Amino acid sequence: MKVRVTVMLKEGVLDPQGKAIDHALQTLGFPGVSDVRVGKIIELDVAGTDRAAVTKQAEKMASNLLANMVIEDFSVEVLA
């Protein structure tokens, strides 16, 4: 099954990359943009047919390796 793990910095954690993008967008003439946050998306092919089991396995992968649980949150989405 195809799984998408989205990892984002927790609220309150400084995001210098997001700030740089925010500033660049303002400079390029996009004044309506604010509070830019940068994260990462990891797509995995996980063996299995039970959606619940695949979700649980992906959550374990995310909490053990893919996300730094001190400063990041993650979400798991089973695509197919």
Jmol script that loads the backbone (N, CA, C; Angstrom):
load data "model"
ATOM      1  N   MET A   1       0.832  -1.176   0.000  1.00  0.00           N
ATOM      2  CA  MET A   1       0.000   0.000   0.000  1.00  0.00           C
ATOM      3  C   MET A   1       0.879   1.243   0.000  1.00  0.00           C
ATOM      4  N   LYS A   2       0.426   2.254  -0.686  1.00  0.00           N
ATOM      5  CA  LYS A   2       1.128   3.526  -0.746  1.00  0.00           C
ATOM      6  C   LYS A   2       0.751   4.350   0.481  1.00  0.00           C
ATOM      7  N   VAL A   3       1.762   4.852   1.174  1.00  0.00           N
ATOM      8  CA  VAL A   3       1.556   5.634   2.395  1.00  0.00           C
ATOM      9  C   VAL A   3       2.298   6.955   2.265  1.00  0.00           C
ATOM     10  N   ARG A   4       1.653   8.029   2.710  1.00  0.00           N
ATOM     11  CA  ARG A   4       2.290   9.348   2.724  1.00  0.00           C
ATOM     12  C   ARG A   4       2.415   9.805   4.173  1.00  0.00           C
ATOM     13  N   VAL A   5       3.649  10.115   4.569  1.00  0.00           N
ATOM     14  CA  VAL A   5       3.921  10.650   5.900  1.00  0.00           C
ATOM     15  C   VAL A   5       4.311  12.114   5.728  1.00  0.00           C
ATOM     16  N   THR A   6       3.581  12.991   6.382  1.00  0.00           N
ATOM     17  CA  THR A   6       3.880  14.427   6.340  1.00  0.00           C
ATOM     18  C   THR A   6       4.470  14.825   7.680  1.00  0.00           C
ATOM     19  N   VAL A   7       5.649  15.436   7.635  1.00  0.00           N
ATOM     20  CA  VAL A   7       6.357  15.844   8.852  1.00  0.00           C
ATOM     21  C   VAL A   7       6.480  17.366   8.837  1.00  0.00           C
ATOM     22  N   MET A   8       6.037  17.986   9.928  1.00  0.00           N
ATOM     23  CA  MET A   8       6.096  19.445  10.060  1.00  0.00           C
ATOM     24  C   MET A   8       6.666  19.808  11.427  1.00  0.00           C
ATOM     25  N   LEU A   9       7.311  20.973  11.488  1.00  0.00           N
ATOM     26  CA  LEU A   9       7.770  21.465  12.783  1.00  0.00           C
ATOM     27  C   LEU A   9       6.565  21.749  13.671  1.00  0.00           C
ATOM     28  N   LYS A  10       6.723  21.486  14.956  1.00  0.00           N
ATOM     29  CA  LYS A  10       5.651  21.770  15.910  1.00  0.00           C
ATOM     30  C   LYS A  10       5.421  23.270  15.993  1.00  0.00           C
ATOM     31  N   GLU A  11       4.186  23.637  16.355  1.00  0.00           N
ATOM     32  CA  GLU A  11       3.876  25.048  16.588  1.00  0.00           C
ATOM     33  C   GLU A  11       4.811  25.573  17.672  1.00  0.00           C
ATOM     34  N   GLY A  12       5.316  26.764  17.466  1.00  0.00           N
ATOM     35  CA  GLY A  12       6.208  27.369  18.448  1.00  0.00           C
ATOM     36  C   GLY A  12       7.676  27.123  18.168  1.00  0.00           C
ATOM     37  N   VAL A  13       7.994  26.153  17.297  1.00  0.00           N
ATOM     38  CA  VAL A  13       9.387  25.899  16.922  1.00  0.00           C
ATOM     39  C   VAL A  13       9.727  26.839  15.771  1.00  0.00           C
ATOM     40  N   LEU A  14      10.830  27.567  15.901  1.00  0.00           N
ATOM     41  CA  LEU A  14      11.232  28.503  14.864  1.00  0.00           C
ATOM     42  C   LEU A  14      11.492  27.771  13.556  1.00  0.00           C
ATOM     43  N   ASP A  15      11.046  28.376  12.451  1.00  0.00           N
ATOM     44  CA  ASP A  15      11.192  27.790  11.118  1.00  0.00           C
ATOM     45  C   ASP A  15      11.930  28.789  10.226  1.00  0.00           C
ATOM     46  N   PRO A  16      13.270  28.816  10.285  1.00  0.00           N
ATOM     47  CA  PRO A  16      14.024  29.802   9.508  1.00  0.00           C
ATOM     48  C   PRO A  16      13.826  29.649   7.997  1.00  0.00           C
ATOM     49  N   GLN A  17      13.655  28.434   7.522  1.00  0.00           N
ATOM     50  CA  GLN A  17      13.424  28.223   6.094  1.00  0.00           C
ATOM     51  C   GLN A  17      12.069  28.822   5.693  1.00  0.00           C
ATOM     52  N   GLY A  18      11.071  28.621   6.507  1.00  0.00           N
ATOM     53  CA  GLY A  18       9.766  29.212   6.257  1.00  0.00           C
ATOM     54  C   GLY A  18       9.824  30.733   6.264  1.00  0.00           C
ATOM     55  N   LYS A  19      10.580  31.295   7.218  1.00  0.00           N
ATOM     56  CA  LYS A  19      10.733  32.757   7.287  1.00  0.00           C
ATOM     57  C   LYS A  19      11.400  33.294   6.022  1.00  0.00           C
ATOM     58  N   ALA A  20      12.428  32.575   5.534  1.00  0.00           N
ATOM     59  CA  ALA A  20      13.130  33.007   4.322  1.00  0.00           C
ATOM     60  C   ALA A  20      12.203  32.970   3.110  1.00  0.00           C
ATOM     61  N   ILE A  21      11.386  31.941   3.006  1.00  0.00           N
ATOM     62  CA  ILE A  21      10.436  31.844   1.898  1.00  0.00           C
ATOM     63  C   ILE A  21       9.389  32.945   2.015  1.00  0.00           C
ATOM     64  N   ASP A  22       8.898  33.177   3.216  1.00  0.00           N
ATOM     65  CA  ASP A  22       7.921  34.246   3.463  1.00  0.00           C
ATOM     66  C   ASP A  22       8.483  35.584   2.981  1.00  0.00           C
ATOM     67  N   HIS A  23       9.712  35.878   3.391  1.00  0.00           N
ATOM     68  CA  HIS A  23      10.355  37.137   3.016  1.00  0.00           C
ATOM     69  C   HIS A  23      10.524  37.224   1.495  1.00  0.00           C
ATOM     70  N   ALA A  24      10.974  36.142   0.868  1.00  0.00           N
ATOM     71  CA  ALA A  24      11.179  36.136  -0.587  1.00  0.00           C
ATOM     72  C   ALA A  24       9.858  36.361  -1.326  1.00  0.00           C
ATOM     73  N   LEU A  25       8.786  35.746  -0.858  1.00  0.00           N
ATOM     74  CA  LEU A  25       7.484  35.928  -1.504  1.00  0.00           C
ATOM     75  C   LEU A  25       7.018  37.378  -1.392  1.00  0.00           C
ATOM     76  N   GLN A  26       7.247  37.995  -0.217  1.00  0.00           N
ATOM     77  CA  GLN A  26       6.895  39.411  -0.049  1.00  0.00           C
ATOM     78  C   GLN A  26       7.688  40.264  -1.051  1.00  0.00           C
ATOM     79  N   THR A  27       8.972  39.969  -1.173  1.00  0.00           N
ATOM     80  CA  THR A  27       9.845  40.712  -2.080  1.00  0.00           C
ATOM     81  C   THR A  27       9.412  40.544  -3.535  1.00  0.00           C
ATOM     82  N   LEU A  28       8.897  39.374  -3.873  1.00  0.00           N
ATOM     83  CA  LEU A  28       8.462  39.094  -5.246  1.00  0.00           C
ATOM     84  C   LEU A  28       7.065  39.623  -5.553  1.00  0.00           C
ATOM     85  N   GLY A  29       6.444  40.278  -4.578  1.00  0.00           N
ATOM     86  CA  GLY A  29       5.155  40.899  -4.836  1.00  0.00           C
ATOM     87  C   GLY A  29       3.959  40.055  -4.465  1.00  0.00           C
ATOM     88  N   PHE A  30       4.091  39.190  -3.486  1.00  0.00           N
ATOM     89  CA  PHE A  30       2.979  38.386  -2.980  1.00  0.00           C
ATOM     90  C   PHE A  30       2.693  38.788  -1.538  1.00  0.00           C
ATOM     91  N   PRO A  31       2.081  39.962  -1.336  1.00  0.00           N
ATOM     92  CA  PRO A  31       1.918  40.496   0.019  1.00  0.00           C
ATOM     93  C   PRO A  31       0.881  39.755   0.861  1.00  0.00           C
ATOM     94  N   GLY A  32       0.013  38.971   0.270  1.00  0.00           N
ATOM     95  CA  GLY A  32      -1.039  38.305   1.032  1.00  0.00           C
ATOM     96  C   GLY A  32      -0.594  37.022   1.705  1.00  0.00           C
ATOM     97  N   VAL A  33       0.654  36.648   1.553  1.00  0.00           N
ATOM     98  CA  VAL A  33       1.165  35.398   2.126  1.00  0.00           C
ATOM     99  C   VAL A  33       1.771  35.686   3.490  1.00  0.00           C
ATOM    100  N   SER A  34       1.469  34.804   4.469  1.00  0.00           N
ATOM    101  CA  SER A  34       2.079  34.975   5.791  1.00  0.00           C
ATOM    102  C   SER A  34       2.179  33.620   6.484  1.00  0.00           C
ATOM    103  N   ASP A  35       3.007  33.579   7.498  1.00  0.00           N
ATOM    104  CA  ASP A  35       3.189  32.391   8.339  1.00  0.00           C
ATOM    105  C   ASP A  35       3.515  31.143   7.519  1.00  0.00           C
ATOM    106  N   VAL A  36       4.556  31.220   6.707  1.00  0.00           N
ATOM    107  CA  VAL A  36       4.995  30.092   5.888  1.00  0.00           C
ATOM    108  C   VAL A  36       5.706  29.076   6.776  1.00  0.00           C
ATOM    109  N   ARG A  37       5.335  27.810   6.646  1.00  0.00           N
ATOM    110  CA  ARG A  37       5.980  26.712   7.377  1.00  0.00           C
ATOM    111  C   ARG A  37       6.472  25.693   6.352  1.00  0.00           C
ATOM    112  N   VAL A  38       7.643  25.153   6.568  1.00  0.00           N
ATOM    113  CA  VAL A  38       8.236  24.184   5.655  1.00  0.00           C
ATOM    114  C   VAL A  38       8.286  22.830   6.344  1.00  0.00           C
ATOM    115  N   GLY A  39       7.954  21.787   5.604  1.00  0.00           N
ATOM    116  CA  GLY A  39       8.007  20.428   6.135  1.00  0.00           C
ATOM    117  C   GLY A  39       8.524  19.476   5.077  1.00  0.00           C
ATOM    118  N   LYS A  40       8.265  18.209   5.290  1.00  0.00           N
ATOM    119  CA  LYS A  40       8.687  17.211   4.303  1.00  0.00           C
ATOM    120  C   LYS A  40       7.604  16.161   4.157  1.00  0.00           C
ATOM    121  N   ILE A  41       7.535  15.593   2.958  1.00  0.00           N
ATOM    122  CA  ILE A  41       6.607  14.508   2.661  1.00  0.00           C
ATOM    123  C   ILE A  41       7.431  13.300   2.265  1.00  0.00           C
ATOM    124  N   ILE A  42       7.136  12.175   2.894  1.00  0.00           N
ATOM    125  CA  ILE A  42       7.821  10.919   2.606  1.00  0.00           C
ATOM    126  C   ILE A  42       6.767   9.930   2.136  1.00  0.00           C
ATOM    127  N   GLU A  43       6.940   9.395   0.929  1.00  0.00           N
ATOM    128  CA  GLU A  43       6.012   8.393   0.416  1.00  0.00           C
ATOM    129  C   GLU A  43       6.672   7.034   0.460  1.00  0.00           C
ATOM    130  N   LEU A  44       5.926   6.056   0.958  1.00  0.00           N
ATOM    131  CA  LEU A  44       6.441   4.701   1.147  1.00  0.00           C
ATOM    132  C   LEU A  44       5.501   3.694   0.505  1.00  0.00           C
ATOM    133  N   ASP A  45       6.045   2.608   0.023  1.00  0.00           N
ATOM    134  CA  ASP A  45       5.253   1.454  -0.370  1.00  0.00           C
ATOM    135  C   ASP A  45       5.398   0.440   0.756  1.00  0.00           C
ATOM    136  N   VAL A  46       4.314   0.154   1.443  1.00  0.00           N
ATOM    137  CA  VAL A  46       4.343  -0.749   2.591  1.00  0.00           C
ATOM    138  C   VAL A  46       3.550  -1.997   2.247  1.00  0.00           C
ATOM    139  N   ALA A  47       4.167  -3.153   2.443  1.00  0.00           N
ATOM    140  CA  ALA A  47       3.490  -4.420   2.144  1.00  0.00           C
ATOM    141  C   ALA A  47       2.349  -4.644   3.128  1.00  0.00           C
ATOM    142  N   GLY A  48       1.244  -5.126   2.614  1.00  0.00           N
ATOM    143  CA  GLY A  48       0.097  -5.431   3.456  1.00  0.00           C
ATOM    144  C   GLY A  48      -1.195  -5.014   2.793  1.00  0.00           C
ATOM    145  N   THR A  49      -2.279  -5.590   3.274  1.00  0.00           N
ATOM    146  CA  THR A  49      -3.593  -5.263   2.723  1.00  0.00           C
ATOM    147  C   THR A  49      -4.532  -4.696   3.787  1.00  0.00           C
ATOM    148  N   ASP A  50      -4.166  -4.821   5.044  1.00  0.00           N
ATOM    149  CA  ASP A  50      -4.990  -4.304   6.143  1.00  0.00           C
ATOM    150  C   ASP A  50      -4.620  -2.849   6.404  1.00  0.00           C
ATOM    151  N   ARG A  51      -5.537  -1.936   6.063  1.00  0.00           N
ATOM    152  CA  ARG A  51      -5.279  -0.496   6.198  1.00  0.00           C
ATOM    153  C   ARG A  51      -4.857  -0.104   7.604  1.00  0.00           C
ATOM    154  N   ALA A  52      -5.538  -0.634   8.602  1.00  0.00           N
ATOM    155  CA  ALA A  52      -5.237  -0.285   9.994  1.00  0.00           C
ATOM    156  C   ALA A  52      -3.831  -0.724  10.373  1.00  0.00           C
ATOM    157  N   ALA A  53      -3.440  -1.924   9.951  1.00  0.00           N
ATOM    158  CA  ALA A  53      -2.103  -2.437  10.276  1.00  0.00           C
ATOM    159  C   ALA A  53      -1.020  -1.637   9.560  1.00  0.00           C
ATOM    160  N   VAL A  54      -1.272  -1.281   8.305  1.00  0.00           N
ATOM    161  CA  VAL A  54      -0.307  -0.488   7.543  1.00  0.00           C
ATOM    162  C   VAL A  54      -0.175   0.902   8.162  1.00  0.00           C
ATOM    163  N   THR A  55      -1.283   1.498   8.554  1.00  0.00           N
ATOM    164  CA  THR A  55      -1.246   2.811   9.204  1.00  0.00           C
ATOM    165  C   THR A  55      -0.440   2.750  10.489  1.00  0.00           C
ATOM    166  N   LYS A  56      -0.684   1.737  11.293  1.00  0.00           N
ATOM    167  CA  LYS A  56       0.031   1.580  12.559  1.00  0.00           C
ATOM    168  C   LYS A  56       1.533   1.410  12.321  1.00  0.00           C
ATOM    169  N   GLN A  57       1.884   0.612  11.301  1.00  0.00           N
ATOM    170  CA  GLN A  57       3.293   0.398  10.982  1.00  0.00           C
ATOM    171  C   GLN A  57       3.943   1.706  10.518  1.00  0.00           C
ATOM    172  N   ALA A  58       3.256   2.467   9.678  1.00  0.00           N
ATOM    173  CA  ALA A  58       3.796   3.742   9.202  1.00  0.00           C
ATOM    174  C   ALA A  58       3.950   4.740  10.344  1.00  0.00           C
ATOM    175  N   GLU A  59       3.008   4.745  11.280  1.00  0.00           N
ATOM    176  CA  GLU A  59       3.122   5.629  12.441  1.00  0.00           C
ATOM    177  C   GLU A  59       4.338   5.261  13.287  1.00  0.00           C
ATOM    178  N   LYS A  60       4.596   3.984  13.408  1.00  0.00           N
ATOM    179  CA  LYS A  60       5.770   3.537  14.169  1.00  0.00           C
ATOM    180  C   LYS A  60       7.060   3.956  13.460  1.00  0.00           C
ATOM    181  N   MET A  61       7.080   3.816  12.122  1.00  0.00           N
ATOM    182  CA  MET A  61       8.252   4.259  11.350  1.00  0.00           C
ATOM    183  C   MET A  61       8.488   5.754  11.542  1.00  0.00           C
ATOM    184  N   ALA A  62       7.397   6.516  11.486  1.00  0.00           N
ATOM    185  CA  ALA A  62       7.511   7.964  11.620  1.00  0.00           C
ATOM    186  C   ALA A  62       8.022   8.360  13.000  1.00  0.00           C
ATOM    187  N   SER A  63       7.481   7.759  14.035  1.00  0.00           N
ATOM    188  CA  SER A  63       7.893   8.147  15.390  1.00  0.00           C
ATOM    189  C   SER A  63       9.297   7.650  15.725  1.00  0.00           C
ATOM    190  N   ASN A  64       9.735   6.547  15.109  1.00  0.00           N
ATOM    191  CA  ASN A  64      11.064   6.004  15.404  1.00  0.00           C
ATOM    192  C   ASN A  64      12.177   6.612  14.553  1.00  0.00           C
ATOM    193  N   LEU A  65      11.845   7.049  13.327  1.00  0.00           N
ATOM    194  CA  LEU A  65      12.912   7.477  12.423  1.00  0.00           C
ATOM    195  C   LEU A  65      12.591   8.735  11.615  1.00  0.00           C
ATOM    196  N   LEU A  66      11.415   8.791  11.026  1.00  0.00           N
ATOM    197  CA  LEU A  66      11.133   9.823  10.028  1.00  0.00           C
ATOM    198  C   LEU A  66      10.930  11.214  10.624  1.00  0.00           C
ATOM    199  N   ALA A  67      10.468  11.295  11.854  1.00  0.00           N
ATOM    200  CA  ALA A  67      10.240  12.588  12.509  1.00  0.00           C
ATOM    201  C   ALA A  67      11.049  12.670  13.791  1.00  0.00           C
ATOM    202  N   ASN A  68      11.529  13.861  14.077  1.00  0.00           N
ATOM    203  CA  ASN A  68      12.185  14.130  15.359  1.00  0.00           C
ATOM    204  C   ASN A  68      11.070  14.555  16.308  1.00  0.00           C
ATOM    205  N   MET A  69      10.650  13.660  17.166  1.00  0.00           N
ATOM    206  CA  MET A  69       9.470  13.876  17.994  1.00  0.00           C
ATOM    207  C   MET A  69       9.612  15.034  18.983  1.00  0.00           C
ATOM    208  N   VAL A  70      10.829  15.506  19.194  1.00  0.00           N
ATOM    209  CA  VAL A  70      11.035  16.637  20.096  1.00  0.00           C
ATOM    210  C   VAL A  70      10.542  17.929  19.444  1.00  0.00           C
ATOM    211  N   ILE A  71      10.797  18.079  18.130  1.00  0.00           N
ATOM    212  CA  ILE A  71      10.468  19.343  17.468  1.00  0.00           C
ATOM    213  C   ILE A  71       9.490  19.190  16.292  1.00  0.00           C
ATOM    214  N   GLU A  72       9.118  17.961  15.942  1.00  0.00           N
ATOM    215  CA  GLU A  72       8.262  17.756  14.775  1.00  0.00           C
ATOM    216  C   GLU A  72       7.024  16.925  15.111  1.00  0.00           C
ATOM    217  N   ASP A  73       5.953  17.184  14.374  1.00  0.00           N
ATOM    218  CA  ASP A  73       4.743  16.373  14.388  1.00  0.00           C
ATOM    219  C   ASP A  73       4.645  15.678  13.038  1.00  0.00           C
ATOM    220  N   PHE A  74       3.852  14.622  12.978  1.00  0.00           N
ATOM    221  CA  PHE A  74       3.664  13.947  11.699  1.00  0.00           C
ATOM    222  C   PHE A  74       2.226  13.505  11.548  1.00  0.00           C
ATOM    223  N   SER A  75       1.838  13.270  10.309  1.00  0.00           N
ATOM    224  CA  SER A  75       0.548  12.664  10.019  1.00  0.00           C
ATOM    225  C   SER A  75       0.780  11.572   8.975  1.00  0.00           C
ATOM    226  N   VAL A  76      -0.053  10.540   9.031  1.00  0.00           N
ATOM    227  CA  VAL A  76       0.059   9.409   8.130  1.00  0.00           C
ATOM    228  C   VAL A  76      -1.219   9.296   7.326  1.00  0.00           C
ATOM    229  N   GLU A  77      -1.070   9.114   6.019  1.00  0.00           N
ATOM    230  CA  GLU A  77      -2.214   8.953   5.126  1.00  0.00           C
ATOM    231  C   GLU A  77      -1.973   7.740   4.240  1.00  0.00           C
ATOM    232  N   VAL A  78      -2.871   6.773   4.284  1.00  0.00           N
ATOM    233  CA  VAL A  78      -2.786   5.608   3.401  1.00  0.00           C
ATOM    234  C   VAL A  78      -3.486   5.988   2.104  1.00  0.00           C
ATOM    235  N   LEU A  79      -2.738   5.949   0.990  1.00  0.00           N
ATOM    236  CA  LEU A  79      -3.263   6.397  -0.288  1.00  0.00           C
ATOM    237  C   LEU A  79      -3.959   5.281  -1.045  1.00  0.00           C
ATOM    238  N   ALA A  80      -3.384   4.099  -1.067  1.00  0.00           N
ATOM    239  CA  ALA A  80      -3.995   2.955  -1.768  1.00  0.00           C
ATOM    240  C   ALA A  80      -3.263   1.685  -1.405  1.00  0.00           C
TER     241      ALA A  80
END
end "model"
wireframe off; spacefill off
backbone 0.3
color backbone group
